[in-house]
Amino acid sequence: MATVTLKNICKSYRGTPVPSVNDVSFTVNDGEFMVLLGPSGCGKSTTLRMIAGLESITKGQLDIDGREVNEVAAKDRDIAMVFQSYALYPHMTVAENLGFGLKRRKVDKNEIAARVKKACGILGLDELLERKPFALSGGQRQRVALGRAIVREPKVFLFDEPLSNLDAALRVNTRNELVRLHQRLNATMIYVTHDQVEAMTMGQRICVMNKGRVAQIGRPLDVYRAPADAFVARFLGNPPMNIVRAQLLEHNGLRHAMVGGCALPLERWKGVSFSAADEVLLGVRPEELSLTTTPGSEQASLRGTVSGVEPLGAETLVIVELERQAGEVTARLHRETSVRVGDTVGLSCASEAIYLFDPVSEKAIVATDH
């Protein structure tokens, strides 16, 4: 396997003033499963294609196993890539598809047969070897595409949104197969997706990208619990973190955040100086909000009117329009909640569940107890 290191990588296209990938640096350790996560157009696929050698690097340095490969052709990088489309040869059987790349490299026939057999054992393709792609389901075709990469025995596996064409149930199954595959091969894998559930459940580390730059890198739960900025906070989580504007004020010697006429004490930020003296972005995740027993009382951290109720079976999402047009928040509540559209409710949360962000830069304002 191999270590992949990106050093200040940039990619610019002629006629485009803003780089598609701008000063991206990170290292994928030997045997690690790294996920590049972000919305469409954030530069994640372009970054992957530069690692693969399918896109030239405008600026910066790419190393694989300590060797600079900026000018090395894709075929000589010892990398296997699995695309969003299966890209199988329709006139070939599964066995022929699996072994075709090795055949072109003039690998010995016995070696090809051994590698194909090994890949089929890993992916459960033994009974499909004589079928052609038209006779396979979507999940089976994706497994063949994975098998074609496995038989290469490359240093690095690259995945460009390989599950996006599958239905929901099949995506879950294939996702689990990929995790097990990584555990069995102990391979270096870089996986691109816009699906934060895939990132959270598959990646040992995730690299969140936004507008061509790295927003944050870390273990999935670390990034979820301590987002570096408001973008990461909104992007990770379903439903996303609620973020509203709040006014700062001092009351009885303690700083508070005022949201729609409700004051939330900011005890954890006692010693923090804010760049904006009177305003802050306040965030709280939907699962941290709960209904207060006495709506409208001083016990309520937030107050508002229910504008939507979405029963999801195991839970119910309640959308609340805050007082004084302070914004909208979503609470993830118990499935048996009895609130209805039009009800006035109070929502509370623990002080530890509150996040603050700078209103200009949107960077996280770290509490003094961290």
N, C-alpha and C positions, 0 to 999 in steps of 0.2 A: 504494500500500500504506500501512500505518499502524503506529504504535507503540502498544502497549497497556500501560497502567500501572495496577497495583492498589496502593492505599495503605491499609494497615491495614483491609482488607475483613473484615467479620464478617457471618455469617448465623445468626440464631436463629429457632427455630420456637416458637410458643406451646405451653406445657406441657412444653417440653424445657429442663432446667436448664443443659445444656452446649451451647454454640454448635456448629453443624455445621461452620462455617468460622470460625476464630478468628484475627484479626489477621494476615491473609495479605497480604504485600507482595512484588511482583516486577514487573519490566518485560520485556515481549517486544519486542525491537527490530524495526525496519522490515525486512521480508523474512526474519525468523528463523523457524525451525521449533522451537517449544518443546513439550516433552512434559510433561504433568502425570501423575505416576506414583504409585501407592500402592494399598493393599488396599481392598477393598470397605468403604464407610462412612468413608473418610478425608477426604471433602469435595471431591475433585477434580471430580466431575461437577457438584456444586452450584456450585463456583467457575466452571466453564465456563458454566453456565446463567445466572449473574449477569452474566458478560461478554456473553452473548447477549441479555440483557434478559428472559429467561424466568423469572427469580427476582428479587425485589426485594432490595436491599441494606439490611441492618439498620444497618450502621455502616461508615464508611470512604468512600473516593472511588475511582471508576473513570474513567480518562481514555482516550480513543481519539484519537490524533493531537493531543494537547494539549487536548482539549475534554472537560469533565466530562459524562458521559452517565448519571449515576445515575437521573435522571428521564426520560431519553429512551426512547421506546417501541422495542421490538425492531425493528419494521419500518423505523425511521428511523436505525438504527445502522450501516447499510451493512455488514452481516455476513451470511455464509452459513454454515449449520450442516448437518453430515452426521451423522445419528443412527445408533445401533446397528441399529435396524430401517430398512429401505430406504424405507418410507413412500411408495411409488409408487402412482399412481392406476391401479387394475387395468383400468379400461375405456378407458384412453388408450394410444396407441402410445408407443414410446420418444421419437419426435420431439415428440409432444404433451406428454409428461411434462417433457421438457427445456425446452420453451418456455412452459409454462403460467404460471410465475411472472412472466415478462416480459410475457406477454399481460395478466395481471391488472394490471400496472403501466402498461398502455397504451403499451408500447414499440412503435415502428413495426415493421410486419411484415417489412420488408427487413432491419432491424437484428436482429430475432429470428432470422431465417434465417441471417444471417451469424454470429451468436454460436453458434447450434446447430451449424453446420458446423464452426466452429473447435473447439468442445468435442469433437465427434465425431472430428475429426482427432487431437486429443491423446490421447483414450482408446480409439481403435479401435472406434468404435460405428457406423461408416458402414453396415455391412451389417445392422444391427439396427434401423434407424429405424422400420420398419413393424411390428415385432413388439410384442406386448403383454407385460406383466411375467410372465404365467404361462408364456410360451414362452422365458424367459430362465433361465440358470443363476444360482446365488447370486453368483458373481463378476461376471457381466454386470449383474445388478441393482445391485450395489454401484457399478459403474462409471457406471451411469445416475444413481444418487444423487449421485455425485461430479460428473458432468456438469451436473446441475441446479444445483449450487453454482457451477461454473465460469462458466456463462452469465450469472450475476448480475454477474460482475466486481466482487466486493466488495472492501472494504479489508482484511477479515480473514476467514480460513477457520477454522471451529471443527469439530473432530471428536470425537464422543463414542463411544469404543470401536467404531469402524465395522467392524472386522474380526472381532469376537467370534463372529459367526454363521457364519463360513466354516470349511471344513475346513483341516487343517494345511498341505497343499501350496498351496492357494489363498491362504491367509493370507500365505505367503512371497511369492508372485507379486504379490499386491495391495500388499503392503508395499513392494516394489521399485517398483511403479507410482507409489505416493504420493511416494516419494523423488524419482523422476524428474519427477513433476508439479511438485513444489516447485522443483526446479532450473529447469524451463522457465518457470514463472510468476514465480519469485522473489517469492513471496507471503508475507505474514505468516500463519503457521499455528500454531494451538494444538490439541494432540492429547491426548486423555485415554485412558489405558489402565492396566490392572493388570498387563499383561504386560511384564516387564522386558526381554525380548528385543526387543520392538517399540521400547521406549524407547531401548535401547542402540544399535540399528541405524538408527533414524530421526531421533532428535532431535539438533539442534545443541547444545541444552542441555536438561537435564531438571530438573524441580522435583519432588523426592520429598516427598510429603505423608503425615502420620500424625496421626490424631485431630484433624483440622481445622486443623492447623498445617503450616507449611513446615519440613521437617526438614533439607533441604539443596538448594541449587541449584548447578549447574555443568555443565561438559561431561561427557558420559557416562563416559569413561575416567577423568577426574579424580575424579568421585564414586566410581567403582568402586575406584580405587586409594587414595583417602583419604577413607573414609566419616566423616561427622561424629559418628555415634553407632552403637551396636550395632544399632538398628533398620535403619538404612540398610545397614549391613554385611550383615545377614541377608537383607534384601529384594533387594539386587542380587547376582546370582550364582546359578547353577544347576548343582550343588547350592549351597545358601547357605553362607556362611562358618561354619566350626565355631567356636563360642564356649563356653568352659568356665570354671568358676571355678578360680582358682589362688591359692595362698598365697605371699606374699612373704617372702623371707628373705635375709640377708646371708651370703655365704660367700667367704672369702679376699678380703674388701674389695669384692666384686662382688654386686650385687643379682641374685637368681634368682627365677623363678616355679616353684613346685612344683605339678605336676599328676600325681596318682596315684603319688606317690613318685619321679617323674622331675623333675630340675631343669633348667630352660631359662634360660640366661644372658640377662640383659637389658642388654647393653652399651650399646644405643642410648638407654637411659633413665637414664644415669649421673647427670645433673644435675637430674632431675625429682623433685619432691616429690609424693608421692601423698596424696590426701585420706584414703583408708583405709589405715592403716599396715600391715595384714597381709593384705589380700585385693585381688584385681583380676580383671577379666574378660579372658581371653586368647583372641584370635581368630587363626585361620589358615585360608586358603582351601583347599579340597580339592585343587586342582591344584598347590599348593605342598608337599604331603606326598608323601614317597617311602618305599618299604620299605628298611629297613636290611639289610645283608647278614648281620649277626650279631644277630638279635633277642635282647633281654634284656641286651645289653652296654651299656657306658657310652656307646657311640656313638648309642644310640637316644634321641631326644628324648622320645618317648612310647612306652608299651608297653601292649598289651592283647590281647584275644581277638577274632578275626573273628566277627561275628554275622550278617553278610550279604554276599553277593557278587552284584552286578548287572551282567552283561555287556551293553554297549550297542552292540557292534559295533566302533566306532572306539576305544572305551575301556572300562574296567571300573571301576565304583564299588565300593569295599570299605568296609564299615561295621565299625568297631572299637569294642568296649566297653573303655574304659580301665581300668587296674588301680585297685583300691580305690574302685570305684564313682565315679570322677572324672568320668564322663560318657561321651558317645558322639561319635565323630568319623567323618567320611566322607573317604576319600582317593580322588582320581581318578587311576587308574593305567593302565599300558599294557594294551592289550586281551589280550595274551598272558600276563598275570599268572597264576601257578599257585596262589595261596593259596586255601584252602578254609575253609568255616565250621568253627570250632573251633580253627583254627591260632592259635598265639601269635606275634604279630608286633611289630616295632619300627617306628616311623615317625619320620622326621626332616624338618626343614625348615631353610632358611636363616634366620638371625636377622632379615634384612631382611623376611621374610615374616610376621613376628609383629606383631599389632596388640594394643593394650591399651586397655581401656575402664574407666571408673570404675564400681564395682559398684553404686553408688546411683543416680547420674544417668544412667549408661550412655553418657556423652559420651566421645569419643575422647581418650586421653591421648597427646599428641603427643610423639614422640621428639625428643631434642636434636639429632639430625642432620638434621632436616627444616627 
